Amino acid sequence: MIRTGIVGGALGYELLRRFAGRGERAGACDGSAYRDRSKLETLFGPGFWEEVEGRTVLDFGCGGGDEAIEMARRGARQVIGLDIRESALAAAREAAAAAGVVERCRFTREVAQPVDVVVSVDGFEHYERPDQALRLMRRLLRPGGCVLAAFGPPWFHPLGGHLFSVFPWAHLLFTERALLRWRADFKTDGARRFHEVEGGLNQMTVRRFRRLVEQAGFRACRFEPVPIRGLRALAGPLTEEWLTAVVRCKLVPREEFLRAAAV
């Protein structure tokens, strides 16, 4: 994990208590950017539907099932929603029944069935063990399959600390201990580390994700660090970690990538 923060102790806590309040930032990392439009199409482009049409898809970290249901309604043969939270799975099952796609959607905490496509949306900055998540995805892919992943903001983005980014880069200025002490004033789950908060934060960076992809036996046939809107002119290798809003990619097993490249 990245060791960040220079303002801690009683001073850090008091500054957060006075100036950050309860950490409420309307519209920040709350999904409102996708209101009235398809999140999947916005993240992956209109060609996404061709990737899942007629295929068995695993929605890795499906949450309440919105994306799984949309994929089922727009052509996927079967969608398996995977999540560790039973409350989210129950809500997803109810939503699938209401949408009339229950026969093509299954929601579960465990999966062993091979799939054609794995979809992961807004997950890789939250998974407690992202390395294990990638290896599981690799094991579940049928030959010719792929992973379509999008997540953000990564850790060095101005709001990469999610709740903890009460102002840009606050999660890098204050120590983890000070931030969690402040959070305990209005949250009662007892979390003492970033990865213990609801949803978890694993401090995922663009560089770390690239490394984990390689270590899990994948190659990226498409990898795009999407810069913050309005700052595209400043985007480049030197600013990638700081100005990337979303990472989106298409991953395939290394051996299949090399085989295709040799043809």
C-alpha positions in Angstrom: 0.0 0.0 0.0 1.0 3.6 -0.6 2.1 5.6 2.5 0.6 9.0 2.1 -0.2 12.0 4.2 1.9 14.6 6.0 -0.8 16.2 8.2 -1.9 13.9 11.0 -2.4 13.6 14.8 -4.6 16.0 16.7 -3.9 18.8 14.2 -5.0 16.8 11.2 -8.1 15.6 12.9 -9.1 19.1 14.1 -8.6 20.6 10.6 -10.8 17.9 9.1 -13.4 18.2 11.8 -13.6 22.0 11.3 -13.4 22.3 7.5 -14.6 19.0 6.1 -17.7 18.5 8.2 -19.3 15.1 7.4 -17.5 14.8 4.1 -20.6 15.4 2.0 -19.8 16.4 -1.6 -22.9 16.5 -3.8 -22.2 14.9 -7.2 -18.8 13.6 -6.4 -18.3 9.9 -7.3 -22.0 9.3 -6.8 -22.9 8.1 -10.3 -24.8 11.3 -11.3 -22.5 11.7 -14.3 -24.3 8.7 -15.9 -27.8 9.9 -15.2 -30.2 9.4 -18.1 -27.6 7.5 -20.2 -26.0 4.1 -20.3 -23.0 3.8 -18.0 -21.7 0.8 -19.9 -21.9 2.6 -23.3 -20.5 5.8 -21.9 -17.5 3.9 -20.5 -16.8 1.4 -23.2 -18.4 3.0 -26.3 -21.3 1.8 -28.5 -19.2 -1.2 -29.6 -19.6 -2.7 -26.2 -23.0 -4.3 -27.1 -21.3 -6.3 -29.9 -18.8 -7.7 -27.3 -21.6 -9.1 -25.1 -24.3 -10.0 -27.7 -25.1 -13.7 -27.6 -22.5 -14.4 -25.0 -22.3 -15.6 -21.4 -21.1 -12.6 -19.3 -19.8 -12.4 -15.8 -20.6 -9.0 -14.1 -17.7 -9.0 -11.5 -18.8 -6.9 -8.6 -22.4 -6.5 -9.8 -23.8 -4.5 -6.9 -27.5 -3.9 -7.3 -27.5 -5.4 -10.8 -28.1 -2.4 -13.0 -25.4 -3.2 -15.5 -26.2 -6.9 -15.5 -29.8 -6.2 -16.2 -28.9 -3.8 -19.0 -26.6 -6.4 -20.7 -29.4 -9.0 -20.5 -31.9 -6.7 -22.0 -29.5 -5.7 -24.8 -28.5 -9.1 -26.1 -26.3 -11.1 -23.7 -27.4 -14.7 -23.7 -26.8 -15.1 -19.9 -25.4 -12.7 -17.3 -24.0 -13.9 -14.0 -23.8 -11.2 -11.4 -21.0 -11.8 -8.8 -20.8 -9.9 -5.5 -19.8 -10.6 -1.9 -22.7 -8.7 -0.4 -25.9 -10.7 0.0 -27.9 -7.5 0.4 -26.8 -6.3 -3.0 -27.5 -9.7 -4.6 -31.0 -9.7 -3.1 -31.7 -6.2 -4.5 -30.3 -7.4 -7.9 -32.6 -10.4 -8.0 -35.6 -8.2 -7.3 -34.6 -5.7 -10.0 -34.1 -8.5 -12.6 -37.5 -9.9 -11.9 -39.1 -6.5 -12.2 -37.2 -5.9 -15.5 -38.4 -9.3 -16.9 -35.0 -10.8 -17.4 -34.8 -13.1 -14.4 -34.4 -16.1 -16.7 -31.2 -14.7 -18.2 -29.7 -13.3 -15.0 -28.2 -15.1 -12.0 -26.8 -13.4 -9.0 -24.4 -15.3 -6.7 -21.5 -15.0 -4.3 -19.5 -17.8 -6.0 -19.0 -18.8 -9.6 -17.2 -21.7 -11.3 -19.0 -21.6 -14.7 -16.7 -20.6 -17.7 -17.8 -17.4 -19.4 -17.1 -15.6 -22.6 -16.7 -12.0 -21.2 -15.9 -10.6 -17.8 -17.1 -7.1 -17.2 -15.8 -5.1 -14.2 -17.1 -1.5 -13.7 -15.8 0.7 -10.8 -14.3 -2.3 -9.1 -10.5 -2.3 -9.3 -10.1 0.6 -6.9 -12.2 -1.2 -4.3 -11.3 -4.9 -4.4 -9.4 -5.9 -1.3 -7.2 -8.3 -3.4 -7.3 -7.0 -7.0 -4.5 -9.5 -7.9 -6.7 -12.4 -6.9 -9.7 -10.9 -8.7 -7.7 -10.8 -11.9 -6.5 -14.4 -11.5 -10.1 -15.5 -10.9 -11.2 -13.7 -14.1 -8.4 -15.4 -16.0 -9.4 -18.9 -14.8 -13.1 -18.3 -15.6 -12.5 -17.2 -19.2 -13.3 -19.5 -22.0 -10.8 -19.7 -25.0 -11.3 -16.5 -27.0 -12.8 -14.7 -24.1 -11.9 -11.2 -22.8 -12.1 -8.9 -19.8 -13.7 -5.5 -20.2 -12.7 -3.3 -17.2 -13.3 0.3 -16.3 -12.6 2.0 -13.0 -11.9 5.4 -11.5 -10.9 7.7 -10.2 -7.5 6.1 -9.4 -5.7 7.0 -6.2 -3.7 10.0 -7.4 -6.6 11.7 -9.1 -7.7 14.8 -7.2 -10.8 12.9 -5.9 -9.1 9.5 -5.8 -9.8 9.1 -2.1 -13.6 9.2 -2.7 -15.2 10.1 0.6 -11.8 11.2 1.9 -11.2 13.7 -0.9 -13.2 16.5 0.8 -11.1 18.8 -1.3 -8.7 17.9 -4.2 -5.9 15.6 -3.0 -7.0 15.8 0.7 -6.5 12.0 0.9 -2.8 12.6 0.1 -2.4 15.5 2.4 -3.8 14.0 5.6 -2.6 10.7 7.1 -4.7 7.6 6.9 -5.1 7.6 10.7 -6.3 11.2 10.8 -8.8 10.6 8.0 -10.2 7.5 9.6 -10.5 9.2 13.0 -12.4 12.0 11.4 -14.6 9.5 9.5 -15.4 7.8 12.8 -17.3 10.9 13.9 -20.1 10.1 11.5 -19.6 6.4 10.6 -20.0 3.6 13.1 -18.5 0.6 11.4 -15.2 0.8 13.3 -13.0 1.0 10.1 -9.4 1.9 10.9 -7.8 1.5 7.4 -8.8 2.6 4.0 -9.6 -1.0 2.9 -11.9 -1.5 5.8 -14.4 1.2 4.9 -17.7 0.3 3.1 -16.8 -0.6 -0.4 -13.1 -0.5 0.4 -10.3 1.6 -1.1 -7.1 -0.2 -2.1 -5.1 2.9 -3.3 -5.1 1.7 -6.9 -2.9 3.6 -9.2 -2.6 3.3 -13.0 0.9 2.0 -12.7 0.0 -0.7 -10.2 -3.0 -1.8 -12.3 -0.7 -2.3 -15.3 1.6 -4.4 -13.2 -1.2 -6.5 -11.8 -2.5 -7.2 -15.3 0.8 -8.5 -16.4 1.3 -10.6 -13.3 -2.1 -12.2 -13.7 -1.2 -13.5 -17.2 -3.1 -10.9 -19.2 -2.1 -8.5 -22.0 -4.1 -5.4 -22.9 -5.2 -5.2 -26.5 -6.7 -1.9 -25.5 -5.7 0.3 -22.5 -6.8 3.9 -22.2 -6.2 6.2 -19.2 -9.0 8.7 -19.9 -7.9 12.2 -18.7 -10.0 14.6 -16.6 -12.4 16.5 -18.8 -11.0 20.0 -19.4 -7.4 18.9 -18.7 -6.8 16.8 -21.8 -4.3 19.3 -23.1 -2.1 18.5 -20.1 -2.5 14.7 -20.4 0.7 12.7 -21.1 3.0 10.1 -19.6 4.3 12.5 -16.9 0.8 13.5 -15.7 -1.0 10.2 -16.2 -1.2 9.3 -12.6 -2.5 12.7 -11.5 -4.9 13.5 -14.3 -6.5 10.2 -15.2 -10.2 10.1 -14.5 -11.0 6.6 -15.7 -9.0 3.6 -16.8 -10.7 1.5 -19.3 -9.3 -1.6 -21.1 -9.8 -4.8 -22.9 -7.7 -7.7 -21.6 -7.0 -11.1 -23.1 -4.9 -14.0 -21.9 -1.2 -13.5 -22.7 -0.9 -16.6 -24.8 -3.9 -15.7 -27.0 -2.5 -12.1 -27.4 0.9 -13.5 -28.5 -0.8 -16.0 -30.8 -2.8 -13.3 -32.5 0.2 -11.1 -32.9 2.1 -13.9 -34.6 -0.5 -14.4 -37.2 
